[in-house]
Structure formats: structure tokens, C-alpha cells
């Protein structure tokens, strides 16, 4: 029997639309075909270093706020950076940005921190740009959740 993996989703979802994206991530990571992954879904404020240390992979989600990540996600990084720095190098991660504009500054800020942590991106960030496109954005989030969970289960990440 293979070791059970843990996927941590840390997402700032202050609006109905961002909560839909979070739900799509959760649903994708929870498809019945994937049995070897436990899911832990938290807000950035709820997430402590212990949850990151227990994770086999992480999906980060944030809104674009004035060209930067949400204050909630920045708070998460401020609290978890040093306790996780040496222990979680190589942690596979993915990033979802809900951007009213282009998401460039948000991406740059998160990637700067994850580079310092030496986490490994499993794909380019998913940037949901412009006016909310429910089906398109939610389908992409569902696929990302499923991809991350399946990759963890298979030992790819």
C-alpha cells in the first residue's frame, strides 16, 4: 500500500466568485478516482506552519490587490516562511490568481517568495484575468485541483 499524501489548499476567497474557484479546486482534488490524497483546505489566516510541514503539495490562491497578492496570503507567508524554509524545500506547488487586471505583480511577488522557499511549481500560474468568466475559470481550477492531486498520488510530484 502506498503512503497517503496530503494536499493543502490555502486560498484567500473573499467574494462569491473566488469561493466558486475554491470550490472548483476542492472538487477537482476530491474526484473519487483519486484515493491516495487527503485534502486540507484552509484560509491563509487559518494556516499554520504545521499544516505546511504536513503537506505533500500545496495550491495557493489569491486575489490581485493593487497589483500584489492579498494581505491574507502575505500574512500566511510571513508566519510560515522561516518555520518551513529548511524542511519543505522542493515542495510542489501551484498558484491561482484571480486578477481584475493582468496579475503580473501578484505573480512576481508570490514567485519571489516561493523561489526563496525553494518550492517547485508544477505548472505556470493559473491567472483568471478580467471580468469573471465562471465556467472557464472554474473548469481551469477543477482541472488544476485534479492534476495536483493525481500527480501527488502517482508520485510525479
N, C-alpha and C positions, 0 to 999 in steps of 0.2 A: 504494500500500500504506500502511496506517495504522501509526502508531507503536505498538510493543509497550508495553503498560502493565505495571506491577509492583504486585501486591497483596501487602502484608506482613501476616501474621497473627502477632501477639505475644500468646501466651496462657500464663498460669500454669495448668498442668494437673497437680496433684499426685496425683490419685486416678484410679482406673479410670474412674469416671463422667465426670470432667472431660476425660480423654483421649478418651472417646467423643464428647463435644461438639466437641473439637478436630478429631477425625476427620471429623465431620459437616460442620464448616466447610470443611475442606480438600476433602472430596469435592464439596461444593456449588460451591466456587470452581473446581473442576477438571473440570466436566462437559465432555464432548467438543465440545459446540456452541460453547463459548467458547474461541476460539483466540488471541485478541489479548491475553491476560493471562498473564504469568509469575507464578508463586506462590512466595513465600518465607515459610516457616513456621519460627518460632523461639520459644524460651522468652524471657521477659523478660531473663534473665541473659545469654543469647547475643546479644541485640540491641544493636547499637552505633548511634551516630548515623548512620553511613554507610548503614546499611540503611534508616533512616527517610528520609534525604535522597534515596535512590534510589527510594523508593516513590511510586506514583501514588495510592494509597489504603491504609488500614490498618484492620484489625479488631483490637481489643483485647479480651482475655478475662481475667477474674479470678474468683477465689473471693471470697466475702464473709468477711472475717476480723475478728471482733469489731466488726462494723458498719463496716468500712473495706475498702479494696482490699487485695490481698495485698501483703506486703512485697516480693515479687519485682517486681510491676508498679510499685510506688512506687520501687524501685531503678532500673528502666528509665527512669521519668520524671526521676529525679534526675540520671542520666547524660546523657540525651538532650535535656532541656528547652532549655538555652541554646544548644547547637550547632545546634538545629533551629528555634529561635524565629523568626528573621528569614527563613529560607529556605523554610519549609514552611507559611506562613500559607495558610489555605484548604484544607488537606489534607482530603479526605473521609475520615471515619472512622465506624466502628460499634463498639458496645460490647456485650459479652456478660458477664453476671454470673451466676455460679452461687451462689445465695443460699439458705442454710438458713433465713433469716428473711425480711425484706422487701427487702433490697438498697438501701434508701433512702440510708443513709450512704455506701455504696460508690459509688452513682451520683453523689451530690453531690460526693464527693471527686474522682472521675475527671473529671466535667464542669467542676469548678473549674479543674483543670489544663488540660484541652483548650480551655477558654474563653481561658485565658491564652495558649495557643499559637495561638489563633485558627483552630483546626481546625473543620471543618464536619461536623456529624452528618448522616448520610444518612437516619436514622430514629431513633425513640425507642429507648433501650437495650433489649436483649433480656434480661429478668431471668427466669431459670429458678428460681422460688421453691419452697421447701418440699421435701418428700420427692422423691427423684429419680423423674422420670416419663420414662423412657427414650425411648420413641417420640415423645412430644410435644416434649420438649426437643431431641432430635436432629433431628427434622424441621424445627423452627424454625431451628436452627443451619445445617442444609443449605440452607434457603431463603435465609438471610442471606448465606452464602458465595456462593451463586449470584447473588443480587441485586447484591451489591457487585461481583463480577467482571463481570457482564453490563453494569452501569452504567458501569464503567470502560472496558470495551471499546467501548461505544456512545458514549462521550464525554459521558454525562449527568453524571458526577461529575468 
